[in-house]
Amino acid sequence: MSLMPVADALAAILADAAPLVEEWVPLASGHRRVLARDLSATRTQPPLPMSAMDGYAIRAADAAQPGARLTVIGEVAAGQPAEQRLEAGETMRIFTGGVVPDGADSVVIQEDTTRDGDQVILNVAARHGHHIRPAGIDFHQDDVLLRAGTRLSDRDLALAASMNHAKLPLRRRPKIAMLATGDELVMPGTCPGPGQILYANGFALHALARDEGADTIDLGIAADTLESTTAAIRRARELDVDILVTTGGASAGDHDMVLRSLEAEGVAMSFWKIAMRPGKPMMHGTLGGLRVIGLPGNPVSSYVCAFLFLVPLIRALSGRRDVAHIGESAVLGRAVGGNDGREDYLRASLDYDAMGRLVATPVERQDSSLLSQLASAQALVIRPPFAHAADAGAPCRIIKLPL
């Protein structure tokens, strides 16, 4: 199978990625979940004119000049509206959030008044509507304030609560099973033997997927045998996951069993190997509702491919509007050489120069095994196929990595 261009590979992965089913979730559990439908206000906010300050509710016509003296006939606290109407020459003590009494059209803050028994002297001229929040100044009933496909922030939850929604129509979280392969892998905290490697990829991949809103299941590490790899793939199917992510075993060596196991289980492969660096030995296939992404074993390749392909798939299944990564313009912080027919994704640090331009400086060593270089990177510099060498200061395109 020939190398597939990056754009074509992403299109193949997203081809059947329809949003998952809707479910109703308590408001308190909605953070970072995705709305399945537009959400409209069930009420007007505020429902009545409210005082924005502590002071006195008055008729502005009674205090056109400083020095007006009015009779205090009552008090309005938040949640305790006045039962009587304000008439000429009268005022009511009012507190922030209190409903402005009928007849009043202005609030004078307490700092601008002098109390004298049941009288209050206004030391400033009143202004019509001053310090009053009109009914509906925030929103009105039936206003659509949160759109389908929105991933809810903490502030969105506060808005939904103010709209009087106790439950929210959200997309089901994608469920992902992650399988590592390789006889050489051992878990952190152990003492690796000769030729053994500490397993690191999965920790980044689980965190990346969860940050994007997926639930993850760890299938552990499969041995480099057809039986072990196939058994793990069957386990993923039994768990009814939406995505199976494998790491390692995607090359063409005698001990690389993932492709053979997937094909033996009936997975229809859409591609194997893509025209990018790092990440050439990546694959994708489907089996019914199961989507399979086979990531390379090298840690940088694994992470970069997951970021570029798995993240958009999670977003699409979650029903988000912002599925694709957003590229930005920058300038190179150091010279880079030309490349071949593969699209390069160079790990880079970010800064700003004296002219305020965003500067992306590729790390010196781009080897796909160097996790220290990946951990310190803040962005990927995209170098299209057959790009010519470029000097420092030349324009480039970047995608920022998660913080």
C-alpha positions in Angstrom: 0.0 0.0 0.0 1.5 3.4 -1.0 2.0 6.3 1.4 -1.2 8.2 1.8 -1.1 12.0 2.1 -1.8 13.5 5.5 -5.0 15.3 4.4 -6.4 12.1 2.7 -5.6 10.1 5.8 -7.5 12.5 8.0 -10.4 12.5 5.6 -10.5 8.7 5.7 -10.5 8.7 9.5 -13.3 11.3 9.7 -15.4 9.9 6.9 -17.9 8.1 9.0 -17.4 9.9 12.3 -21.0 11.0 13.0 -21.7 12.4 16.4 -22.6 9.8 19.1 -26.0 9.5 20.6 -27.6 12.2 22.9 -28.0 11.7 26.6 -29.4 13.8 29.4 -26.8 14.7 32.0 -27.1 16.6 35.3 -25.8 20.2 35.0 -23.1 19.6 37.6 -21.6 16.9 35.4 -21.6 18.9 32.2 -18.2 20.5 32.4 -16.2 19.9 29.1 -19.1 17.9 27.6 -20.6 18.7 24.2 -24.1 20.0 23.7 -26.2 17.8 21.4 -28.7 20.6 20.6 -29.1 24.3 20.9 -30.0 25.5 24.4 -32.5 28.3 24.9 -33.4 30.3 28.0 -36.5 29.2 29.8 -36.8 32.6 31.5 -35.9 36.2 31.2 -32.9 37.4 33.2 -33.4 39.4 35.3 -37.2 38.8 35.2 -37.9 42.3 36.7 -35.9 45.5 37.0 -33.3 45.1 39.7 -31.2 47.5 41.7 -27.5 47.3 40.8 -26.4 49.1 44.1 -27.3 49.6 47.7 -29.2 52.9 48.1 -32.6 54.4 47.7 -35.2 53.7 45.0 -36.8 57.0 44.0 -38.8 58.8 41.3 -36.2 60.8 39.3 -38.7 63.6 38.9 -38.6 64.1 42.8 -34.8 64.8 42.8 -34.1 66.9 39.7 -31.7 69.0 41.9 -29.4 68.1 44.8 -30.9 68.5 48.2 -34.2 66.8 47.7 -35.8 65.4 50.9 -37.9 62.3 50.6 -39.8 60.1 53.1 -38.6 56.6 53.6 -41.7 54.3 53.5 -40.1 50.8 53.4 -37.2 48.6 52.6 -36.5 46.2 49.6 -34.0 43.4 50.1 -33.0 40.8 47.5 -35.8 38.2 47.1 -38.3 40.4 49.0 -40.1 42.7 46.6 -42.1 45.6 47.9 -45.8 45.2 48.0 -46.6 49.0 47.7 -46.1 51.5 45.0 -43.8 54.4 45.3 -45.6 57.7 45.1 -44.4 61.3 44.8 -42.1 62.4 47.6 -41.5 58.8 48.7 -38.5 56.5 48.7 -37.5 53.0 49.7 -34.3 51.7 51.1 -33.1 49.1 48.5 -30.2 46.6 48.4 -28.3 45.2 45.5 -30.5 42.6 43.7 -33.7 44.0 45.1 -36.7 44.4 42.8 -37.2 48.0 41.9 -40.6 48.9 43.4 -43.5 50.1 41.1 -43.3 53.8 40.6 -39.5 54.1 41.0 -37.3 54.8 38.0 -33.9 55.5 39.6 -31.6 54.4 42.4 -29.4 56.8 44.3 -26.5 55.0 46.0 -26.3 55.3 49.8 -23.0 57.2 49.6 -24.8 60.1 48.0 -27.4 60.4 50.7 -27.8 61.6 54.2 -30.3 59.8 56.5 -32.4 61.9 58.9 -34.9 59.6 60.7 -37.6 58.6 58.3 -36.3 61.1 55.8 -33.4 60.9 53.4 -31.6 63.9 51.8 -30.3 63.2 48.3 -26.9 65.0 47.9 -26.9 64.6 44.1 -29.4 65.1 41.3 -31.1 61.8 40.2 -30.9 60.4 36.7 -33.6 58.3 35.2 -32.7 54.6 35.1 -29.5 55.1 37.1 -28.2 52.0 38.9 -31.1 49.9 37.6 -30.7 46.7 35.7 -33.7 46.5 33.3 -35.6 43.3 32.9 -34.0 41.1 30.3 -30.7 43.1 30.2 -28.9 39.7 30.3 -31.2 37.6 28.1 -34.9 36.9 27.3 -36.9 33.8 27.4 -36.4 31.6 24.3 -33.1 33.3 23.5 -30.7 30.6 22.1 -27.5 31.2 24.2 -25.6 28.0 23.8 -25.2 26.2 20.5 -25.1 22.5 19.6 -21.5 21.4 19.3 -20.3 23.7 22.1 -17.9 22.1 24.6 -19.1 23.5 27.8 -16.8 25.7 29.8 -17.2 26.5 33.5 -18.7 29.8 32.5 -21.2 28.0 30.2 -22.4 26.0 33.1 -23.2 29.1 35.1 -25.1 30.5 32.1 -27.0 27.2 31.7 -27.9 27.4 35.4 -29.1 30.9 35.0 -31.2 29.8 32.0 -32.8 27.3 34.5 -31.6 24.1 33.1 -31.0 21.3 35.7 -30.1 18.7 33.0 -28.4 19.1 29.7 -28.7 17.3 26.3 -25.1 16.1 25.7 -23.3 13.8 23.3 -22.1 10.5 24.8 -18.4 10.5 25.5 -16.4 8.4 23.0 -15.1 5.3 24.6 -11.5 4.3 23.6 -9.6 1.2 24.3 -5.8 1.5 24.2 -3.5 -1.4 23.5 0.3 -1.4 23.6 2.3 -4.1 21.9 5.9 -5.2 22.3 7.9 -7.8 24.2 10.4 -5.1 25.0 8.0 -2.9 27.0 8.0 -2.8 30.8 6.0 -0.6 33.2 7.6 2.4 34.9 8.8 1.6 38.4 10.4 -1.7 37.4 14.0 -2.3 36.6 14.4 -2.8 32.8 16.5 -5.7 31.6 18.9 -5.5 28.7 17.1 -4.3 25.6 13.9 -3.5 27.5 12.1 -0.1 27.3 10.0 1.7 29.8 6.4 2.0 28.5 5.6 5.7 28.2 3.3 6.2 25.2 0.1 5.2 26.9 0.4 7.7 29.7 0.4 10.6 27.2 -2.3 9.0 25.0 -4.7 8.4 27.8 -4.3 12.0 29.1 -4.6 13.4 25.6 -7.8 11.5 24.9 -9.4 12.3 28.3 -8.6 16.0 27.9 -10.5 15.9 24.6 -13.5 14.4 26.4 -13.1 10.6 25.9 -13.4 7.8 28.4 -10.4 5.4 28.1 -9.8 1.8 28.9 -6.3 0.3 29.2 -5.9 -3.1 27.6 -2.3 -3.3 28.8 0.6 -4.6 26.8 0.2 -7.5 24.3 3.1 -9.8 23.6 4.5 -9.9 20.0 2.4 -12.9 19.1 -0.6 -13.2 16.8 -2.5 -14.9 19.6 -1.9 -12.2 22.2 -2.6 -9.3 19.9 -5.7 -10.9 18.5 -7.1 -11.7 22.0 -6.6 -8.0 23.0 -8.4 -6.8 19.8 -11.3 -9.2 20.6 -11.4 -7.8 24.1 -11.9 -4.3 22.7 -14.8 -5.5 20.5 -16.4 -7.2 23.6 -16.2 -3.9 25.4 -18.1 -2.2 22.6 -15.7 0.7 22.3 -15.9 3.4 19.7 -12.1 3.5 19.0 -9.3 1.0 19.4 -5.9 2.6 19.6 -2.9 0.4 19.2 0.7 1.5 19.7 3.7 -0.4 18.1 3.7 -3.4 15.9 2.6 -1.3 12.9 5.7 -1.8 10.8 6.5 -4.7 8.5 8.9 -6.7 10.7 8.5 -10.3 11.6 7.4 -9.4 15.1 4.9 -6.7 14.1 1.6 -8.4 14.6 -1.0 -5.6 14.7 -1.8 -5.4 11.0 -2.0 -9.2 10.7 -4.3 -9.4 13.7 -6.6 -6.6 12.6 -7.0 -8.2 9.2 -7.6 -11.6 10.7 -10.4 -10.1 12.8 -12.0 -8.7 9.7 -11.0 -5.0 10.1 -11.2 -3.3 6.7 -8.0 -1.2 6.4 -8.3 2.2 4.7 -4.6 2.9 4.8 -1.3 1.6 6.2 1.6 4.1 6.1 1.2 7.8 5.5 3.4 10.4 3.9 4.4 12.2 7.1 7.4 12.5 9.4 7.3 11.4 12.2 4.6 8.8 11.9 5.0 7.0 8.6 3.9 3.5 10.0 0.4 4.5 11.0 -2.8 2.7 10.0 -6.6 3.0 10.1 -9.5 0.6 9.6 -13.0 -0.1 10.6 -15.1 -3.1 11.7 -18.8 -2.2 12.0 -18.9 0.7 14.5 -15.4 0.1 15.7 -12.7 2.5 14.4 -9.1 1.4 14.7 -6.1 3.8 14.7 -2.8 2.0 14.7 0.0 4.3 16.0 3.7 3.9 15.6 5.7 2.6 18.6 8.3 5.4 18.7 7.0 7.8 21.4 7.2 11.0 19.4 5.6 9.4 16.3 2.9 8.0 18.5 2.0 11.3 20.2 2.2 13.4 17.0 -0.1 11.0 15.1 -2.5 10.8 18.0 -2.6 14.6 18.2 -3.2 15.0 14.5 -5.6 12.2 13.9 -7.1 10.8 17.1 -8.0 14.2 18.5 -10.1 15.2 15.5 -11.8 11.9 15.5 -12.7 12.2 19.2 -14.0 15.7 18.5 -16.1 14.6 15.6 -17.7 11.7 17.5 -18.4 14.1 20.4 -20.3 16.4 18.0 -18.0 19.4 18.4 -17.9 22.2 15.9 -14.2 22.7 16.2 -13.0 19.3 14.9 -9.9 20.4 13.0 -6.8 21.8 14.5 -6.4 25.5 13.8 -3.1 26.4 12.1 -1.4 29.8 12.8 1.2 31.9 11.1 4.7 32.3 12.5 8.2 32.9 11.4 11.1 30.4 11.8 13.5 30.9 14.6 16.2 29.0 12.9 17.0 27.7 9.4 15.5 24.4 8.3 16.5 22.1 5.4 14.4 21.0 2.5 12.4 17.7 2.8 11.2 14.9 0.6 7.7 13.7 -0.4 6.7 13.4 3.3 5.0 16.2 5.2 7.2 17.1 8.2 5.9 18.1 11.7 8.8 19.6 13.5 8.7 20.0 17.2 9.3 23.7 18.1 9.4 26.2 20.9 7.5 29.5 20.7 8.4 33.1 21.5 7.8 36.6 20.2 10.4 38.8 18.6 10.8 42.6 19.0 8.3 43.2 16.2 5.7 41.1 18.0 5.8 38.2 15.6 5.3 34.7 16.8 8.6 32.8 16.4 8.7 29.0 16.1 12.1 27.6 16.7 12.4 23.9 15.8 14.3 21.8 18.3 17.7 20.8 17.1 17.1 17.0 17.3 13.9 15.8 15.6 14.5 12.1 16.2 11.2 10.3 16.8 12.4 8.6 20.0 13.3 11.8 21.9 10.6 12.4 24.5 12.6 15.2 26.2 12.4 17.2 23.0 8.7 16.5 22.7 8.0 17.5 26.3 9.6 20.9 25.9 8.0 21.6 22.5 5.0 24.0 22.3 4.1 23.6 18.7 4.5 21.6 15.5 6.0 23.4 12.5 4.3 22.1 9.3 6.6 21.6 6.4 4.7 20.5 3.2 6.1 17.8 1.0 9.1 18.8 -1.2 9.5 22.1 0.7 12.6 24.0 0.0 15.2 25.0 2.6 14.1 28.1 4.6 16.1 30.6 6.5 15.4 32.0 10.0 12.7 34.6 9.7 10.9 32.9 6.9 7.1 32.5 7.3 5.8 29.1 8.4 2.6 27.5 9.6 2.3 25.9 13.1 -0.2 24.0 15.2 0.1 24.7 18.9 0.4 21.7 21.2 -1.8 21.3 24.3 -0.5 23.0 27.4 
